[in-house]
Amino acid sequence: MEDYRINVSDIEELQNIGNRDALDAIFVKAKSAIVNGEATILFRKFGDAHSEVFNVITTLEDLENYQKEVYKYL
């Protein structure tokens, strides 16, 4: 398995439209990656096609904290 990458722009879009099912699916995949010894990488893709990593989550506790922050805005 490989690291799971999450584009936070996608997370923000799903928050805006209130798509909890899609967010749940993302977090299930992220949890699976961490349980299997991989990381979940949070990045932002910019209009000029470059992307920037701003957080790497490697523990279930950190993932749960991030998930709480995301769901807080629904």
Secondary structure, 3 states (H helix, E strand, C coil): CCCEEEEHHHHHHHHHHCCHHHHHHHHHHHHHHHHCCCCEEEEEECCCCCEEEEEEECCHHHHHHHHHHHHHCC
